[in-house]
Amino acid sequence: MQQYIIGNWKMNGTKAEAQKLATGFLNRIQEATRPLPHIVLCPSYPYLTSVIEILKHSPIDVGAQDCHPEKSGAFTGDVSAAQLLDVGCKYVIIGHSERRRYHHEGSAIIRRKIESAIKIGLRPILCIGENAEEHKTGRTLHIVSQQLASDLPSDQKPHEFLVAYEPLWAIGSGQTPSLKEVEEIMGLMKYELSTRLLGGALIPTLYGGSVTAENAADILNLPHVDGLLVGGASLKLDEFWEVINASER
Ligand code: PGA
């Protein structure tokens, strides 16, 4: 499977910075001499159209960081999957731990968002993962399997979405689970997905949380890791390019 390297820019930067980064990646892609992974950049809403315009003839896709489950209506401040598709997005991150934490999003709304994105033709990237306490008390596998059961709609097709394992305590902290832990959890995710859905083993499973140019290759080389979801390091052109180049497939 071709690997995925996804950059989550979160609520960072200015329009000029987003344009500069997108142009920088475009130039690197044009000069690349080796096959590249799927690359997806996820800027904040106001910069989506500028970034999409810059990357429109390139293999880099653009995604959003969230969407509302309804197609349209009186939902002040929200953006629907249909609107994201309309401006040229291909992907949307759903259930990121920062949405769960600061916007109190739970499984019911996350499932509806996934359904609405898939229905309209966007590919959701579902984020799951345990918090520090759950990690410390050895409940990671249980939490991950529980989240897969509660957050994923049951009747989806494997090519329609991706799942990212992002331990909450690893996000933005500089800490990561050991390679052995990542391998074990990603193996469990593949197993759960393949028992839940026909062809579920084909669903790309990504790791996210303090990915850097230093640790990317080791993580990408683990079995069952089909890509990376990268926050902080995706805002740095040189470092993210190194992460992209750490991918082998
Ligand atoms: P980080 O963020 O790479 O900065 O830890 C990852 C994420 O939140 O998706």
Residues whose N, C-alpha, C, O or C-beta is under 5 A from the ligand:
A	BS01	PGA	N8 A170 I171 G172 S173 G208 G209 S210 V211 L229 V230 G231 G232 A233
